Amino acid sequence: MIRIKAGVPRSRRPRTHSRPRRRALALALPTAWGAVAVGYRFGCPLAAQTALGARIVTSAVFFAVGTGLILHVRRTLLRELRQARKVAGAAQSVLLRPLPPRLAGLHVAAAQLSADRGASIGGDLYEAVATEHGVRVVMGDVRGHGLAAVATAAAVLGSFREAAHDEPELGRVLGRLDRALARHLRERARTEHPSSGLDPDHPVAEEFVTLLLLEIAGDGEVRAINCGHPWPYVLSGTRVAPVSSADPLPPLGPFPLPADLTAPSCGRLLPDESLVLYTDGAEDARDARGRFFSLPEALAKAVRDHPVSPQAVLRTVFTAVLHHTNGRPTDDIALLVLRNGRTQHRAPSGARGDDCLQRPLR
């Protein structure tokens, strides 16, 4: 027996019979068409005649019945597909919520290109938030695809959105993400254990997440911790170069983090310079001949042919990727562009990172 709490509006009361009613309505039209066909076949004298005209009429009746059934099934499938896409869109807006166009003086743009046209979300993750410690950014890639990868990405992003505000040090943010990932994988392992009666989906022991954490202070100083992820590119004028060539840490998941998680300095992001963060699907994209996509060339074209805005960079890169792969990329691609739109800040002489920066940001 269902008790409805007093004072709850009628529109908010649970509709316990809505699903069976919808199923009954969905079966009503096929049943009606079938009844017409059976009634004509056994109840109409014309159906028993063997003359050519009678056969044509009988064939037309059954053709109309079959066409009606096909159209009904098609309409039902399209309705369910639209509903599934709405659900996927709502999930994507929560997982990869749209970033604000401006964060603490930084112009921001991000987008994802899915390898599967029917998929709206996957294992790529990104986020940028303005905190009292500076603008903090995460870009990551979960191994694998499907719902398991989406759940892992959601666990990491949820932890980042809280830790980015709570933790004063970037290394402690990474520690929070590592613990959140380990907790999520333990819960998955319990769910997928054979004793639960469910077949394991993916070996949890092989799960890992490549991750890049960035912090951009008010004076433009950039600090970064890289766990198995591609280093971002910096766009300075018409010059395109990676931020660092240092060896990253191992991805999150298989190995414990080192005791010292101090984020090294990568120098300063000066006004009108941009950082481009991406997942490895951008550089792993191949054409019909097996040649890899050149992301630096696409970025060089973006700063040469367009005003250097984050949106223009995204459009140029995604257009080049689709042209290179003939519209069929084999892996999801996520890009996040940050451009320093702050007023000029003079960096102290010789101020640059010791072990992160391959070259000064200027």
N, C-alpha and C positions, 0 to 999 in steps of 0.2 A: 504494500500500500504506500502510495506516494503522498506525503503531506506537503501542502503548499503553504508557505509562511504567510501569515496575514500581512497585508499591506504591499505585497509584491505585485507590480503591475501585471495585467494579463499578458502583455506582449513579452514579458520576461519569464513567464512560467514555462517549465519544461514541457516540450511537446513529445510525449512518450510514444505517440502513434504516428508521427510524421513519416518515419522511414518506411514502415510497412505500407502506409497509404501511398507513398511515392512508388514503391515497388508494384503495388496493385495497379496504379495508373499506367506504369510502364508496360505491364503485361496486357492491359485492356485492348490496345489497338491490334497487336498481333493476334490475340484471341478472336477479335471481331473479324479480322481478315480471314483467319482460318475457318471461322464459322460460315462466312460467306462462301468460301471455296467448297467446303464439305456440303453445305446446303444446296449449292448449285449442282454439284456432282451427283447427289443422291435424290434431290427433290425436284429438279427441273427435268421435264421430259426431253428438252432439247439436248441435254448432255448425253442421253442414251442413243441418239440418232447417229448414224454413220455417214450421213451425207456430207459433202465437202463444206457446205455453208455452216452446218452444225458444228463440224470440227473446228472451223475457223473461229466461230463464236466461243467455243469451249477454250480454245487456245488463248484467245484474247482475254477471257475472264481470268484464267490462271496466270497469264502474263501480268495482268493488272494487280492481282494479289501478290505475286512475287515482287513486283516493283514497289508496291506499297510497303512490304516488309523490309526490303533493302533500304528504302528511304527512311523508314522509322529507325532501323538499327543505326544507320549513318547519323541521323540527327541526334540519337541518344549518345553515340560515341563522341560526337563533336561537343555536345553539352558537357560530358564528363571531362573531355580534354580541356575545355575552357576553364572548368572548375579547378582542375589540377594545376593549370598554369597560374590561376589566381592564388592558389595556396603556395605554389613555388615562389611567386612574386612577393607574397607577404613574408615568407621565410627568408628570402634574400634581403628584404628591407630591414629585417631584424639582424641577420648575420652580417651582411655587408651593407650597413646603412649608408645612405648618401653622406659624403663629407661636406662640411661647409666650404664655400668658395674661398674663405679667408680665415686664417687662424693666427692671431697674434702678429699680424703684419706679413704673414706668409700666404701667398696665393696657392691654392690646393686644387687638384683635380685627380680623380681616380676612376678606373673602369676595369671591367673584366670581359675578356673574350672567351666564350665557352667553345670547346672543341665539339660538343654535342649540341646540335640545334634544339633538341628537345629538353636540354637541361638549362636551368636558370642559376643553379648554385653548384658548387663543387668544393674541392679541398683547398683552394687558394683563399688567403685571408689577408686583410689589411685594415688599418685603423690609424687615425691621427687625432690627437686630443691636445688641447691647450691646458697646461697645468701651471701651478706656481713654480715648478721646477724648469719650465720651458715647454716647447712643443715636443711631444713624444709621439713617435711613429713606430708601428710594427708592420712588417711585411713577412708573410710566411707561406709555406706550401706543405700541405699534409700529404704523406705518401698514400697513393691509391685514390679511388673515386667512390662515388655512391654515398649512401646514407651514413656509412661508418666514417668516411672522411669529413662529411658535413658536421657530424656530431663532435668529432675531434676539433675541428676548426672553431665550432661554437664554444667549446670548453676553453680553448686558448684565448679567444677574443674576450670572453666574459671575464676571465681573470685579468687580462691586460687593462680593460676599461676601469677596473677598480684599483689595481696595483699602480697604474700610471699616476694616479692622484695621491695615493697613500705613501708610496715609497720615495724617499729623497734621493736614493742612489739608483742608477740604471741597472746595476748588477743585482740589486735586491728585487727589482721588477722581474728580471729574468728568472731569479730563484722562485718567485711566486708562480710564474708561468710553468716552470718545470714541475713544481709540486702539483699544480692543477692538472697538467697532462698526465702525470703518474697516477693521480687519483682517478682520473677518467678512464685510463687504461685498465686499472684494477677493477673498476666497476664493470667494464666491458668483458673482462676475463671471467668474472663471476657469472655474467649473463650468458656468455657463449660456452661455458664449461659443459662438457657432455652430460654431467649429472643433472643439469637443468632441463634436459630433454630437447635442447636446441642444438642444431648443427653449427659449429663455428663458422663465421663469415670470413674473417681474415685472421691470420695468426697475429695476436696482439703483440707477441714478442718482436715482430718485425715492424711494428708501427714506429714512425718517427716523423718529426716536423722540422723542416729547415726554417730558420727564423733570423730576421734582422731587426735589431732594436736601434732606434736613432733618437737622439735628444738634441734639439736646436735651442740654444739659450737665447736670451734677449739680445746679446751682443753678436749673435751669429755663430758662436762656437758650436761645433758639431762633435758629439761623442757617439760612439757606436759600439755595439757588441754583435758579432756575427756568429751564428751557429749553423754552419753548413749551407748558407744562402749566398747567391751571387751578390757581389758588392755593387752598390748603385753607381751610376754615372753622374758626373757633374758637368753642367753646361755653363761655360764661361765665355761669353761672346760667341764666336763660331767654333770654339774648341770643345771637344768631347773627350773625356778621359775618365777611367774608373777612379773612385775615391781612394781605393787601396788595393795593394797586391799582397797584403799579409794573409797568412794561412788562417782560415776561420776555425772556430771551435767545432767539435762534432755536433751533429743535429741533436735536438732534444729527443729524449726517449731511450735510446739504447745505452747511453753512457752517462755516468754521473757528471755533474758540472764541477769544474775546478774550484778549489777553495777561494782563490782570488778572482773575483768577478768585477774588477775595476774596469770601467769603460774608458778606453784610450781616446784621446782627443784627435780629431781629424781636421784641425784647423778651423777656419771660419768661412761661413757661407756669406759672401758679400752681396750687397744689393745688386739686383738683376741677374744673379746667378741662380741656377736651378739644380735640384737633385732629382734623379729619375730612379725610383725603386721598381723592381720587376721580379717576376717569377721566372724560373728557368725555361718555361715553355716558350718564351720569346726568343731565346737563343737556340733552342732545340728544334724550332720549326724548320722543316725541309721542303724543298720544291720537288718536282717530278724527277729530277736527276739526283736527288739525295743531297743537295747542297744546303748547308745550314744558312739560316737567316742572319744577316749582319745587322745587329741592333745599333752599333755605333754609326754605321752609314745612314741608317734611318734617322737617328738623332741629329746627325750632321745636316741632313736635308731639312729637318724640322727647324733648326736654328738659322738655316740659310734662306729658306723660301718663305717663311712665315714670321709674323711677329712672335717673339718667344713668349708665349703664354702656355700655361699647363694644358688648356683645352686643345690648342693647336698641336702640341707635342703628341697628345693622345691620338688625335685624328690622323696625323701623319704616320705614326708607328703602326696603328691598327690597319690603316689602308695598305701600308707596305707589306704587313704580314699576310693579309688576305690575298694580295696580288702574288706574293711569293709562293704561297701554298695553294693557289688556285681556289681560294675560298674554302679550303678544307684543312684547317690546322689540326694536328694530331693531339695536342695537349692544351689545357686551359692556360690562358695568359692573363696576368693581372699587372697593371701599371699604376703607379702613384707618383705624381709629379708635384714638387714643392718649389716655388719660386720666391726668392727673397724680395718682397716689395717694401721693405723698411727703408728708412732714411739712411744716408751714408754713415757708416761707423768705421772709424779708422782703427785697424788692428795694431797692437803694439809691434814694434820691430822684432822680427824673428819669431813671432808667435805662430807655432805650428805643432802638430802632433808629432810624437816621437816614433810610434810604432803602428800607426793606423794609416797615415796619409802617404800615398805614393808621390804626390806633388802638392804644393800649396793650392788651395781653392782659388787662388789668384796668383 
